[in-house]
């Protein structure tokens, strides 16, 4: 009860400052709506293909890089006959442009090719102001297929993992954790529901190594989310995210004071783990 009262007090105390200093507000002002060439490194790292090359150039302990079978600007050239039964087709220049084949015998290749052309014609990031995506040389690529147990998204502030977001895709559920895998009583504006206590996955076996790998990849930025996933007993790099949910207006952390606390970490260029631990459930 005392913890609830404390967070309520902090939320009321910081309410006037949140609009100026909240985590999402700070990132919006630093990133959204700038000219195309303002963030060349964002453009390079947001390219899913170049991001894989960048990640593979590091000596990572546990993170693996999914294999790319083929890449092209012409979807009609995809060599379906040479591909395995299962695979994934993706665009390199944005999110939610994926096609998953679980069985080639029933896979509609014509529809897939048409979707690929639609993806290539999409100026991802234009409406949201994430203009770094517009500079990516658009391609379609085919990579290996995975049965994903869950996603782990590592929120990195000035090169250090501050907290971890866990997603169960099929159930559309999530939860946040400290770097020691203690659950945090926070959420971000989302249509997804929170994981119940029974649904929380066990702590990943090599969590410390996974955090170390993500921090290697995050050193260039004041903030980046390093997105990974777990399949079986293996950990895979997915992509870099510079503006979660496009930092839309209205996006913020709850309780409200966590937005202020995490915003202060951005401004102070240092993660305060003691403050984050105060939000443990």
C-alpha positions as CSV (number, residue, x, y, z in Angstrom):
1,X,0.0,0.0,0.0
2,X,2.8,2.4,0.9
3,X,4.4,1.8,-2.6
4,X,1.1,2.6,-4.3
5,X,0.8,5.8,-2.3
6,X,4.4,6.8,-3.1
7,X,3.9,6.3,-6.9
8,X,0.6,8.2,-6.7
9,X,2.3,11.1,-5.0
10,X,5.2,11.1,-7.5
11,X,2.8,11.0,-10.4
12,X,1.0,14.1,-9.1
13,X,4.3,15.8,-8.2
14,X,5.7,15.2,-11.7
15,X,2.5,15.8,-13.7
16,X,3.5,19.3,-14.7
17,X,7.0,18.2,-15.8
18,X,5.9,15.1,-17.6
19,X,4.9,17.0,-20.7
20,X,8.4,18.6,-20.8
21,X,10.6,15.7,-19.6
22,X,8.7,12.4,-20.0
23,X,10.6,9.6,-21.7
24,X,8.4,9.5,-24.8
25,X,8.2,13.3,-25.0
26,X,12.0,13.6,-25.0
27,X,12.5,10.9,-27.7
28,X,9.7,12.5,-29.9
29,X,11.5,15.9,-29.7
30,X,14.8,14.3,-30.5
31,X,13.7,12.0,-33.4
32,X,10.3,12.5,-35.0
33,X,9.8,14.8,-38.0
34,X,13.4,15.6,-38.8
35,X,14.7,15.7,-42.4
36,X,15.5,12.4,-44.1
37,X,19.3,12.9,-43.8
38,X,19.3,14.0,-40.1
39,X,20.0,10.5,-38.8
40,X,22.1,8.5,-41.3
41,X,23.2,6.0,-38.7
42,X,19.5,5.3,-37.8
43,X,18.9,4.6,-41.5
44,X,21.8,2.2,-41.7
45,X,20.8,0.3,-38.5
46,X,17.1,0.3,-39.2
47,X,17.7,-1.5,-42.5
48,X,17.0,-5.1,-41.4
49,X,19.7,-6.5,-43.8
50,X,22.4,-4.1,-42.8
51,X,21.5,-4.5,-39.2
52,X,22.2,-8.2,-39.5
53,X,25.6,-7.5,-41.0
54,X,26.4,-5.0,-38.2
55,X,25.4,-7.5,-35.5
56,X,27.4,-10.3,-37.1
57,X,30.5,-8.1,-37.1
58,X,30.5,-8.3,-33.3
59,X,31.8,-11.2,-31.1
60,X,28.5,-12.0,-29.6
61,X,28.3,-14.6,-26.8
62,X,24.8,-16.1,-27.2
63,X,22.9,-14.0,-29.8
64,X,22.6,-15.7,-33.2
65,X,21.8,-14.0,-36.5
66,X,19.0,-15.6,-38.6
67,X,20.2,-16.9,-42.0
68,X,19.2,-15.0,-45.1
69,X,18.6,-17.3,-48.0
70,X,17.9,-14.7,-50.7
71,X,17.5,-11.0,-51.2
72,X,16.2,-9.1,-54.2
73,X,14.5,-6.0,-55.6
74,X,12.4,-8.2,-57.9
75,X,10.0,-10.5,-55.9
76,X,9.4,-12.5,-59.1
77,X,13.0,-13.8,-58.8
78,X,12.5,-15.5,-55.5
79,X,13.7,-19.1,-56.1
80,X,10.8,-20.9,-54.3
81,X,11.9,-24.3,-55.7
82,X,15.2,-24.0,-54.0
83,X,13.8,-23.0,-50.6
84,X,12.9,-25.3,-47.7
85,X,9.4,-26.2,-46.7
86,X,9.3,-23.4,-44.2
87,X,10.7,-19.8,-44.6
88,X,9.9,-16.2,-43.9
89,X,9.7,-13.4,-46.5
90,X,10.3,-9.8,-45.2
91,X,10.9,-6.3,-46.4
92,X,14.0,-4.6,-45.0
93,X,12.7,-1.1,-44.6
94,X,10.0,-1.2,-41.9
95,X,7.8,-3.2,-39.6
96,X,4.8,-5.5,-40.1
97,X,5.8,-6.4,-43.6
98,X,6.3,-10.2,-43.2
99,X,5.0,-13.3,-44.9
100,X,5.4,-16.7,-43.2
101,X,5.4,-20.0,-45.1
102,X,4.8,-23.0,-42.9
103,X,4.2,-25.4,-45.8
104,X,5.2,-24.7,-49.4
105,X,2.6,-27.3,-50.6
106,X,-0.2,-25.0,-49.6
107,X,1.6,-21.6,-49.9
108,X,0.1,-19.1,-52.3
109,X,3.3,-17.9,-54.1
110,X,1.4,-15.5,-56.4
111,X,-0.2,-13.7,-53.5
112,X,3.1,-13.5,-51.7
113,X,4.8,-11.9,-54.7
114,X,2.0,-9.3,-55.0
115,X,2.3,-8.6,-51.3
116,X,6.1,-8.1,-51.7
117,X,5.5,-5.5,-54.4
118,X,3.0,-3.7,-52.1
119,X,5.7,-3.7,-49.4
120,X,8.3,-2.3,-51.8
121,X,6.0,0.5,-52.7
122,X,5.3,1.4,-49.1
123,X,7.1,4.5,-47.8
124,X,7.3,3.2,-44.2
125,X,7.9,6.0,-41.7
126,X,6.5,8.8,-43.9
127,X,3.3,9.3,-42.0
128,X,4.8,8.7,-38.5
129,X,7.7,11.1,-39.0
130,X,10.3,8.3,-38.7
131,X,12.0,9.6,-41.7
132,X,15.2,7.6,-41.3
133,X,13.3,4.7,-42.8
134,X,12.8,6.6,-46.1
135,X,16.5,6.5,-46.8
136,X,16.7,2.7,-46.8
137,X,17.4,1.0,-50.2
138,X,14.3,-1.2,-50.3
139,X,14.7,-4.9,-50.8
140,X,12.8,-8.2,-50.1
141,X,14.6,-11.0,-48.4
142,X,13.9,-14.6,-47.5
143,X,15.2,-15.9,-44.2
144,X,14.9,-19.1,-42.1
145,X,11.6,-19.8,-40.3
146,X,11.3,-20.0,-36.5
147,X,8.8,-21.2,-34.0
148,X,9.1,-18.4,-31.6
149,X,8.7,-19.0,-27.9
150,X,8.7,-15.3,-27.0
151,X,10.2,-12.0,-27.9
152,X,12.6,-10.1,-25.6
153,X,13.1,-6.4,-26.3
154,X,16.0,-4.7,-24.5
155,X,15.5,-1.0,-23.8
156,X,19.0,0.5,-23.8
157,X,19.8,4.0,-22.5
158,X,23.2,5.3,-23.3
159,X,24.5,1.8,-24.0
160,X,23.1,0.0,-21.0
161,X,20.1,-2.2,-20.8
162,X,17.7,-0.4,-18.5
163,X,14.8,-2.8,-18.5
164,X,13.4,-5.7,-20.6
165,X,10.1,-6.1,-22.4
166,X,8.7,-9.6,-22.9
167,X,6.1,-10.4,-25.6
168,X,4.0,-13.5,-26.2
169,X,3.0,-12.8,-29.8
170,X,0.1,-15.2,-30.3
171,X,-1.6,-14.3,-27.0
172,X,-0.7,-10.6,-27.6
173,X,0.4,-10.3,-24.0
174,X,3.5,-8.6,-22.4
175,X,5.3,-7.8,-19.2
176,X,8.3,-5.7,-18.2
177,X,11.3,-6.9,-16.1
178,X,14.4,-5.7,-14.5
179,X,17.8,-6.9,-15.7
180,X,17.6,-9.5,-13.0
181,X,14.2,-10.8,-14.3
182,X,12.1,-9.3,-11.5
183,X,8.8,-8.2,-12.8
184,X,8.1,-4.5,-13.0
185,X,4.7,-3.0,-12.3
186,X,4.8,-0.8,-15.4
187,X,3.2,-0.8,-18.9
188,X,3.4,1.3,-22.0
189,X,0.3,2.5,-23.9
190,X,-0.7,-0.7,-25.7
191,X,-3.7,-2.7,-26.8
192,X,-2.1,-5.8,-25.5
193,X,-2.8,-7.2,-22.1
194,X,-0.3,-7.9,-19.3
195,X,0.9,-11.4,-18.6
196,X,-0.6,-13.1,-15.6
197,X,1.8,-14.4,-12.9
198,X,1.3,-17.9,-14.2
199,X,2.1,-16.9,-17.8
200,X,5.5,-15.4,-17.0
201,X,8.3,-17.3,-18.7
202,X,11.2,-18.5,-16.6
203,X,14.3,-16.4,-16.5
204,X,16.3,-17.0,-19.7
205,X,19.2,-19.3,-19.1
206,X,21.9,-17.0,-20.4
207,X,20.3,-13.6,-19.5
208,X,23.5,-11.9,-18.4
209,X,25.3,-12.9,-21.6
210,X,22.2,-11.8,-23.6
211,X,22.3,-8.4,-21.9
212,X,26.0,-8.1,-22.6
213,X,25.4,-8.8,-26.3
214,X,22.7,-6.2,-26.5
215,X,24.8,-3.6,-24.8
216,X,27.6,-4.2,-27.3
217,X,25.1,-3.5,-30.1
218,X,23.6,-0.4,-28.4
219,X,26.8,1.7,-27.8
220,X,26.2,4.2,-30.6
221,X,22.9,5.6,-29.3
222,X,21.3,7.6,-26.5
223,X,18.4,5.2,-26.8
224,X,17.7,2.1,-28.8
225,X,15.6,-1.0,-28.3
226,X,17.4,-4.1,-29.3
227,X,14.8,-6.7,-30.3
228,X,15.5,-10.4,-30.0
229,X,13.5,-13.6,-29.8
230,X,13.9,-17.0,-28.3
231,X,13.3,-20.2,-30.2
232,X,14.0,-23.5,-28.4
233,X,17.2,-23.0,-26.6
234,X,18.6,-20.4,-28.9
235,X,18.5,-16.6,-28.9
236,X,18.3,-14.6,-32.1
237,X,18.8,-11.0,-33.0
238,X,15.8,-9.4,-34.8
239,X,16.2,-5.6,-35.3
240,X,16.9,-2.2,-33.9
241,X,14.0,0.0,-32.9
242,X,14.6,3.8,-32.4
243,X,11.0,4.9,-31.9
244,X,8.8,2.2,-30.2
245,X,5.3,2.5,-31.7
246,X,6.5,5.5,-33.6
247,X,6.4,7.4,-30.3
248,X,2.8,8.4,-31.0
249,X,1.2,11.2,-29.2
250,X,-0.4,9.8,-26.1
251,X,2.2,7.0,-25.8
252,X,3.7,7.0,-22.3
253,X,4.6,4.8,-19.4
254,X,2.3,3.9,-16.6
255,X,2.5,4.7,-13.7
256,X,3.2,8.2,-15.0
257,X,6.1,8.9,-12.7
258,X,8.1,6.0,-14.4
259,X,8.0,8.1,-17.6
260,X,9.7,10.9,-15.7
261,X,12.2,8.7,-14.0
262,X,13.2,7.0,-17.3
263,X,13.3,10.5,-19.0
264,X,15.7,11.7,-16.4
265,X,18.0,8.8,-17.3
266,X,18.0,9.9,-20.9
267,X,18.9,13.4,-19.9
268,X,21.5,12.4,-17.3
269,X,23.0,9.8,-19.7
270,X,23.0,7.2,-17.0
271,X,20.7,4.3,-16.0
272,X,19.7,4.4,-12.3
273,X,18.9,0.8,-11.5
274,X,17.9,1.6,-7.9
275,X,15.1,3.8,-9.2
276,X,14.0,1.1,-11.6
277,X,13.9,-1.4,-8.8
278,X,11.4,0.7,-6.9
279,X,8.8,-0.4,-9.5
280,X,9.2,-4.1,-8.9
281,X,6.0,-5.9,-8.0
